[in-house]
Amino acid sequence: MSVSVVTGGTRGIGAAISRRVASDGGHVAAVYHADERAAQKFVTDAKADGLDISAHRAELADAGACTAVMAEIAETFGPVRHPLCQPHQYRRRDVFRRAILTP
C-alpha cells in the first residue's frame, strides 16, 4: 500500500490535498495540530466518500513529536512514500525532513 502524509491535512487546503491524494488510491495520514473534533469529522466524512484517510495529532515543531507520529504512521500503515508538507504549518521543516528519513 502506498502511504502519504499530509501536514495540516484535515482542514482547508490541506484537507483538499488529502482528499485528492486519497482519491488516487493508497492511504493518507493527515497530521493536524489541535482541533481533534474537526479532524475526526474530516476522517468520518472522507471514509463515507470511500477514501482511506486517518488523522494524527502532532506538534511538528517538536522533533520528538514529529518522529513519534511518523513512526506511528509507518508502524500502522507501512513506509511513508509521499510526504506532503505545508511549510506554513510549522517553523522547522528540517525536523519533519529528518523524521521522514528515519527508518
N, C-alpha and C positions, 0 to 999 in steps of 0.2 A: 504494500500500500504506500502511496506517495503521501508524505506528511508535510504540510505547510504551516508556518507560524506567522500570524499577522499581529503586530503590536498595535494596540489601540483598536483592536479588531471587532469590538462589539457595538460601537456607536458611530454615527456619521459616516465619513468617507471610509474609515476602517471597516465598518460593517458591510458597506457596499463591496469593498475589496474582498472581504472574507466570503461573502455570498458568491461573488464572481469566480473566485478561485475554486470554491467547493463545487460549483456547477460544472467544472471541468473534470470532476472526479477526485478521489483521494480524500484525505481528512484535513480539515483546517482546525488548528488550535488557535483560538482568538484570545490574546492576552489583554487583560484590562487592569486598571489601577484601583478603582474604588467602588464603583456602583454595581454591587453584586446583583441587585434586583433587576436592573436593566440588562446586565449580561445574561442572566438566566432567561429572561423574556426573549432576548435575541436568539438564544440557542433553541428554545422551545419553538419559536416561530420558524427558524431555519429548518429544524427537523421536521416540522409539519409540511414544509415545502420539499422534503426529501433530501435535504443537504446533510452531509456528515460534518458537523461542527461541534466543538467543545469550547468551553470558556475556562480560563485560568487566570487567577488573580496574582499579580506580582508588581512590585515596585522595581522597575527596570533600571533605575539609577543605583540600586543596591546590588553590588556584584554577587553577593551570596544568594539573594532572592532570584536574580536572573539565572544564575547557574542552576539553582534548585528547580525552577519552573521548567527550564529546558530539559533537565534530567527527568522530571516527572512526565513531560510530554513524550520524550523518547522511550521511556520505560513502558508507557501505556500504549502508545500508537506506533512506535518504530522510529527509526532515524529521521531527523528533520532534513528534508531535501530542499525546501524552499522557504528561507526566512525572508519575510517581507516586513521591513522596518519603516515606521513613520518617525523620522528623526525628531519632529517637534514633540513627540510624546515624552521624551526624556532627554537629559543633557549629555549623557555619556554613552554614545554609540559604541565606544570601544568595549564597554562592559558586555553588551549584547553580542558583539562580534566574537569576543573570547568565549562566551558561553556556548555559542553555536559551534565553535571549533573544538570544544572539549568532547572527547569521545564518550 
